[in-house]
Amino acid sequence: MKKAKQMGYAPLPANMRSTSPSLGPPPGVAGMLSRRGASPAGVEPAAPRRPAPKPSTTKVVAPGQPAPPGRSRDRFISLPDELQGDGQMVVPELSPTIFEDLPGLDVEAGTRGRITVYCIAESLDRKALELRLRERGGSALLHQYPDVLYGLYESAKEGEPCRGECFYFDYGAVAFWGLSERQEREVLRTLLAPCLVDDLEMSEVEVDEFQFHYSLNEKPHIQNDTITINLRLRSDHLIKLSISHALAQSAKLSVYEERVIQIVESTKDLPEALAATGEVGLTRKQIARMIGRVFIQKSAVNLLSTVLDTPEFFWSAPDSMQNLYKRVCEYMEYDTRVEVLNNRFQVLQEMLDM
C-alpha cells in the first residue's frame, strides 16, 4: 500500500474544501495533484515491479495487542474455475466507440497493465459525478450499480489511443484499470475533485497499486499483487467490478486502520504512567474526548460504513462473481484485518473506561 505523497497526490487546500461540492471545479483545483513524469498512455507493457514497502518496525499497536504480520504478497490464491474462459460465462460486449477502429487498442495474451485504487474522500457526490460523466458523453458512463458507477476513459492525445476502465465508489474510492499515472491524475483533478465530500487529508489518502495480466494458458489467480485473468474474458467488466469491490473496500479499511494507529499513538503512554505512578496526567474531560474519538471510529467502521458489508451488487450477480470477490478479499487478508481492528477498538475502549 502506498501513501498519497509518494504517488504525487495532494488534496485541495483547507480553504478550498467544501462538504457540498459544486458541479464546477473549485478555484485552484489545478494544484490538486503535483506534477510527476507521465507514463505512456494506454495499456502499459510489462515493467519491473516496484518492491513492496518493508513493514515498519516503529508502528504502535494497542496495549496488549501484538503487531499483526504484514500482508503476504507472495501467496498464491486461485480464482474461481468459471474464470477459465471456457465459454461457461456470458461476456458482455462493450458499447462501440469512436476509438474502436484506432490502431493500438488490440489486447494480446501476455498483456499487463496497471490497477490503481485511490481512497480520497469520505464519500462522493454521486449525483454530481453522474452529471459530469454524462456531460463528457460517449462511454464515460456505461453502467450504474449500487454503490458504484462504471465507465471508460478514452483518449487519443499525442496520436496514441488509450482506453481504460474506471469504477467510482460512493464511499470515496476509485479503481482505475489500464490507465497511466498521468491519466489517473487527470481524472482525479478534472472530474472527481469537485465531487468529493469531506476529502481526506493528504496523510490519510490511500493509494494501492496492482497489475492485471491477460493469459490464455495460466489458471486465473492472484500472486505478488498481480491478477491473472483469461484473455477471453478481458471485456467482461463484471469480473473487474467484482475485483475492484474488494480492492476498494481494502483501501477504505486502510484509512480506518491508520486512524486507529493515530489514536493508539496518543494513548500509548497511559498504561506505563498508570503502572509507574498510579495516575495519568489527563483530566476527565480529556479522557472523555479520547473515548469519543474511539467511539466515532468504531461506529464509522461497524455501523455507518459499507466497508464491512458484502456489496449489494452481489445479491443479484452470478455466484461466480461473489466467489471471485471473496477470493480477492482472502488475498487482501480482509477478515483478519477487520478482526485486528476491532480488537484494538476493544482494548482502547477498556483502557479508557478504566
C-alpha positions in Angstrom: 0.0 0.0 0.0 1.4 3.4 -0.9 0.5 6.7 0.7 -0.6 9.7 -1.3 2.6 11.7 -1.0 4.6 9.0 -2.7 2.2 9.0 -5.7 2.3 12.8 -6.2 -1.3 13.2 -4.9 -2.1 16.4 -3.0 -5.6 17.3 -1.8 -7.2 20.7 -2.1 -6.0 23.3 0.5 -8.2 23.6 3.5 -9.8 26.9 2.5 -11.0 25.4 -0.8 -12.7 22.3 0.6 -16.5 22.0 0.7 -18.8 19.4 2.1 -21.3 20.5 -0.6 -19.4 20.2 -3.8 -20.5 22.2 -6.8 -20.6 20.9 -10.4 -17.7 23.1 -11.4 -14.1 22.7 -10.3 -13.3 24.8 -7.3 -10.6 27.6 -7.7 -7.1 26.3 -7.7 -8.1 22.7 -8.4 -5.3 22.5 -10.9 -2.9 22.4 -7.9 -4.7 19.3 -6.5 -2.1 16.9 -7.9 1.6 17.7 -8.1 3.3 17.1 -11.4 5.2 13.9 -12.0 6.7 12.3 -15.0 3.9 10.8 -17.0 3.8 7.2 -18.1 3.0 6.2 -21.7 -0.7 6.2 -22.4 -2.8 3.1 -22.8 -2.1 -0.4 -21.6 1.4 -0.5 -20.4 3.9 -3.2 -21.2 5.4 -5.4 -18.5 7.8 -3.3 -16.3 9.9 -4.1 -13.3 7.6 -4.4 -10.4 8.1 -1.9 -7.6 9.4 -3.6 -4.5 6.8 -3.9 -1.8 7.3 -1.5 1.1 9.0 -3.0 4.1 6.8 -3.4 7.1 7.6 -0.6 9.6 9.1 -1.7 12.8 8.0 1.5 14.6 4.3 1.2 14.2 2.4 1.4 17.5 -0.3 -1.1 18.4 -2.9 -1.1 21.0 -1.7 -2.1 24.5 -1.8 -5.8 24.9 -2.2 -6.4 21.2 0.7 -7.9 19.2 1.6 -6.3 15.9 0.0 -8.2 13.0 2.3 -9.5 10.3 2.5 -7.7 7.1 0.2 -8.9 4.2 1.9 -11.8 2.4 2.0 -10.8 -1.2 3.7 -13.9 -2.5 0.7 -16.1 -1.6 -0.9 -17.9 -4.5 -4.7 -17.5 -4.4 -6.6 -19.3 -7.2 -9.6 -17.6 -8.7 -13.0 -19.4 -9.4 -12.9 -22.0 -12.2 -15.6 -20.0 -14.1 -12.8 -17.5 -15.0 -11.1 -20.1 -17.2 -12.9 -18.6 -20.2 -14.2 -21.9 -21.5 -17.5 -20.5 -22.6 -19.4 -21.0 -19.4 -19.7 -17.3 -18.8 -21.5 -14.8 -21.0 -19.1 -11.9 -21.7 -21.0 -8.6 -22.3 -19.8 -6.6 -25.2 -18.7 -3.0 -24.6 -20.5 -0.3 -26.4 -18.8 0.7 -29.7 -17.0 4.0 -29.5 -15.2 6.3 -31.9 -11.9 4.6 -30.7 -12.9 1.2 -32.0 -11.1 1.5 -35.3 -7.9 3.2 -34.0 -4.7 1.2 -34.0 -3.0 0.2 -30.8 -6.1 -0.9 -28.8 -5.7 -4.7 -29.6 -5.1 -6.7 -26.5 -2.9 -9.8 -26.8 -2.0 -12.7 -24.4 0.7 -11.6 -22.0 -0.5 -8.0 -21.9 0.0 -6.4 -18.5 -1.4 -3.1 -17.1 -1.9 -1.0 -14.0 -4.7 -1.3 -11.5 -4.6 1.6 -9.1 -7.1 2.2 -6.3 -7.4 5.5 -4.6 -9.3 6.3 -1.4 -9.5 10.1 -1.4 -12.7 11.2 0.4 -15.3 10.1 3.0 -17.8 9.8 0.1 -18.5 11.0 -3.5 -21.5 13.2 -4.5 -23.0 10.5 -6.8 -25.5 12.8 -8.5 -22.9 15.4 -9.3 -20.4 12.8 -10.5 -23.1 11.1 -12.7 -24.0 14.5 -14.2 -20.3 15.3 -15.0 -19.8 11.8 -16.6 -22.9 12.3 -18.8 -21.6 15.7 -19.8 -18.5 14.0 -21.1 -20.6 11.8 -23.3 -19.5 8.7 -25.1 -18.6 5.8 -22.9 -17.7 7.9 -19.8 -20.7 6.4 -18.0 -21.8 2.9 -19.1 -23.5 1.3 -16.1 -24.8 2.3 -12.7 -24.8 -0.2 -9.9 -25.5 0.1 -6.1 -22.5 2.0 -4.6 -20.6 2.3 -7.9 -20.6 3.9 -11.3 -18.7 2.3 -14.2 -17.4 4.0 -17.3 -14.4 4.2 -19.8 -11.6 6.6 -20.1 -10.8 7.2 -23.8 -8.2 9.4 -25.2 -6.2 9.9 -28.4 -3.8 12.6 -27.2 -0.4 12.8 -28.9 -1.6 10.4 -31.6 -1.5 7.5 -29.1 -5.0 6.0 -28.4 -5.8 4.8 -25.0 -8.8 3.0 -23.4 -9.1 2.3 -19.7 -11.8 1.4 -17.2 -12.9 3.4 -14.2 -15.0 2.3 -11.2 -16.2 5.2 -9.0 -17.4 4.0 -5.5 -19.8 6.1 -3.4 -17.7 5.8 -0.3 -14.8 7.9 -1.7 -12.8 5.3 -3.6 -12.0 4.9 -7.3 -10.3 2.0 -9.1 -8.6 2.5 -12.5 -7.7 -0.3 -14.9 -5.3 0.3 -17.7 -4.5 4.0 -17.2 -1.2 5.6 -16.8 -0.3 7.8 -13.7 -0.8 10.9 -15.8 -4.3 9.8 -16.9 -5.3 8.9 -13.4 -4.2 12.3 -12.1 -6.2 13.9 -14.9 -9.4 12.1 -13.9 -8.8 12.9 -10.2 -8.2 16.5 -10.9 -10.7 17.4 -13.6 -13.5 15.0 -12.9 -13.5 13.9 -9.3 -12.2 16.9 -7.4 -15.5 18.9 -7.5 -17.5 15.8 -6.4 -15.6 14.9 -3.2 -17.5 15.1 0.0 -15.1 15.6 3.0 -12.0 14.9 1.1 -9.2 13.3 3.1 -6.0 15.0 4.3 -3.0 14.0 2.3 -1.6 11.9 5.1 -4.8 9.9 5.1 -5.2 9.3 1.4 -4.6 5.7 0.5 -3.1 4.6 -2.9 -2.8 0.9 -3.7 -1.1 -0.4 -6.8 -1.7 -3.8 -8.5 -1.2 -5.3 -12.0 -3.5 -7.2 -14.3 -2.2 -9.9 -16.6 -4.1 -11.4 -19.5 -3.2 -15.1 -20.3 -4.5 -17.9 -22.4 -2.8 -20.7 -20.6 -2.3 -19.8 -16.9 -5.0 -20.6 -14.4 -6.6 -17.4 -13.1 -5.0 -16.4 -9.8 -3.5 -13.6 -7.7 0.1 -13.5 -6.6 2.6 -10.8 -5.9 -0.2 -8.2 -6.4 -0.7 -9.4 -10.0 -4.2 -10.6 -11.0 -4.1 -13.1 -13.9 -7.3 -13.2 -16.0 -8.1 -15.3 -19.0 -7.7 -13.3 -22.2 -11.1 -14.4 -23.5 -12.7 -12.6 -20.5 -10.9 -9.3 -20.9 -14.1 -7.5 -21.9 -16.2 -8.7 -19.0 -16.4 -5.6 -16.8 -18.4 -7.6 -14.2 -15.2 -9.6 -13.4 -13.2 -6.3 -13.0 -16.1 -4.8 -10.9 -16.0 -7.8 -8.5 -12.3 -7.5 -8.1 -12.5 -3.7 -7.7 -15.1 -4.0 -5.0 -12.7 -6.0 -2.8 -9.7 -3.7 -3.6 -11.7 -0.5 -2.9 -13.0 -1.8 0.4 -9.5 -2.8 1.4 -8.3 0.7 0.6 -11.1 2.2 2.7 -10.3 -0.1 5.5 -6.6 1.0 5.4 -7.8 4.6 6.1 -9.6 3.4 9.3 -6.5 1.4 10.3 -4.3 4.5 10.1 -6.8 6.5 12.2 -6.8 3.9 14.9 -3.0 3.9 14.9 -3.1 7.6 15.5 -5.4 7.1 18.5 -3.1 4.4 19.8 -0.1 6.8 19.4 -1.8 9.4 21.5 -2.6 6.9 24.3 0.4 4.7 24.3 2.0 6.3 27.4 -1.2 6.0 29.6 -0.7 2.3 30.7 3.0 3.0 31.6 2.1 6.2 33.5 -0.6 4.3 35.4 1.8 1.5 36.3 4.6 3.8 37.4 2.7 6.5 39.3 -0.8 5.2 39.8 -2.3 8.1 37.9 -2.4 9.6 34.4 -1.8 13.2 33.6 -5.1 13.8 31.8 -8.3 15.5 33.0 -11.6 13.7 33.0 -12.6 15.9 30.0 -9.6 14.9 28.0 -10.2 11.2 28.6 -13.9 11.7 27.7 -12.7 13.2 24.4 -10.5 10.2 23.7 -13.4 7.9 24.4 -15.4 9.9 21.9 -12.7 9.6 19.2 -12.6 5.8 19.7 -16.4 5.5 19.5 -16.6 7.7 16.4 -14.1 5.5 14.5 -15.7 2.3 15.8 -19.1 3.5 14.7 -17.8 4.6 11.3 -16.4 1.1 10.7 -19.1 -1.1 12.1 -22.3 0.9 11.9 -22.1 3.7 9.3 -19.8 2.5 6.6 -20.4 -0.2 3.9 -16.7 -1.3 4.2 -17.7 -4.4 6.2 -20.7 -5.3 4.1 -20.9 -7.6 1.1 -21.7 -5.1 -1.7 -25.4 -5.1 -2.8 -24.3 -5.8 -6.3 -23.6 -9.5 -5.4 -27.2 -10.0 -4.2 -28.3 -10.5 -7.8 -25.0 -11.2 -9.5 -24.0 -14.8 -10.5 -22.5 -16.8 -7.7 -19.1 -16.9 -9.6 -18.8 -13.1 -9.1 -19.3 -13.3 -5.4 -16.8 -16.2 -5.2 -14.3 -14.1 -7.1 -14.9 -11.2 -4.7 -14.3 -13.4 -1.7 -11.1 -14.8 -3.1 -9.7 -11.3 -3.6 -10.8 -10.4 0.0 -8.9 -13.5 1.1 -5.8 -12.4 -0.7 -6.1 -8.9 0.9 -6.4 -10.7 4.3 -9.6 -8.6 4.8 -11.2 -10.6 7.6 -8.0 -10.8 9.6 -7.5 -7.1 9.4 -11.1 -6.3 10.4 -10.7 -8.6 13.4 -7.4 -6.9 14.5 -9.0 -3.5 14.0 -12.0 -4.4 16.3 -9.6 -5.9 18.9 -7.8 -2.6 19.0 -11.0 -0.8 19.4 -11.9 -3.1 22.3 -8.6 -2.7 24.1 -8.6 1.1 23.7 -12.2 1.3 25.0 -11.5 -0.9 28.1 -8.3 1.1 28.9 -10.0 4.5 28.6 -13.1 3.3 30.6 -10.8 2.2 33.4 
